[in-house]
Amino acid sequence: METEQEAVRKAAAYIETHLDETLTLDAVAACAGYSKYHFNRIFERATGCTVHRYIRKRRLTEAARALVQTNYPVMEIALSAGYESHQAFTQAFGDVYRLSPSAYRRRRVFFPAQQPYASLGSTEWRCAA
């Protein structure tokens, strides 16, 4: 039987491999072998954030990387991050990075808002605030 930490690590790996797809709490919890309500509590206890928040920040981190490392249009990056409008993406991006996507791109410096969870047993890794 897997420990809760192993289940969180397995779910985080599942999230990373499906980051560009529609991810639901049901699917992530099923991957870990728990009910969605119980798993969300386990995940939050282990990482400091809910599954939804973790996914959101991982997607915004990858969007920030794309802004700096590619010349893709902002709207294309927004769509790949799961946002249906430029406005929704700009709002979410600004909430995390405190800059608009265009201003962030002009800086040309990538800073990850949320690193992938990979440290089984590490007490140093926590969901970024």
Residue pairs with C-beta under 8 A, 6 or more apart in sequence:
2 10
2 33
4 42
4 45
4 46
5 46
5 120
5 121
6 120
7 32
7 33
7 34
7 39
7 42
8 32
8 42
8 43
8 46
8 47
8 117
9 117
9 118
9 120
10 31
10 32
11 28
11 29
11 31
11 32
11 39
11 43
11 51
12 47
12 54
12 116
12 117
12 118
13 118
14 27
14 28
14 31
14 32
15 23
15 28
15 51
15 54
15 55
15 58
16 58
16 116
18 27
19 55
19 58
19 59
19 62
20 80
22 82
23 55
25 36
25 39
25 40
25 51
25 52
26 36
28 36
28 39
28 43
28 51
29 35
29 36
29 38
29 39
29 40
29 51
32 39
32 42
34 42
39 51
40 50
40 51
43 49
43 50
43 51
43 54
44 50
44 51
47 54
47 117
47 125
47 126
47 127
48 126
48 127
49 57
49 127
53 127
54 114
54 117
54 127
56 92
57 96
57 113
57 114
57 127
57 128
58 114
58 116
59 81
59 82
60 81
60 92
60 93
60 96
60 97
60 113
60 114
61 112
61 113
61 114
61 115
62 81
63 77
63 78
63 80
63 81
63 89
63 93
63 101
64 93
64 97
64 104
64 110
64 111
64 112
64 113
65 110
65 112
66 72
66 77
66 80
67 74
67 77
67 101
67 104
67 105
68 104
68 105
68 107
68 108
68 109
68 110
69 110
70 77
74 86
74 89
74 101
74 102
74 105
75 86
75 89
77 89
77 101
78 85
78 86
78 88
78 89
78 90
78 101
81 89
83 89
83 92
89 101
90 100
90 101
93 99
93 100
93 101
93 104
94 100
96 113
97 104
97 111
97 113
99 107
113 128
114 127
114 128
115 125
115 128
117 125
118 125
119 125
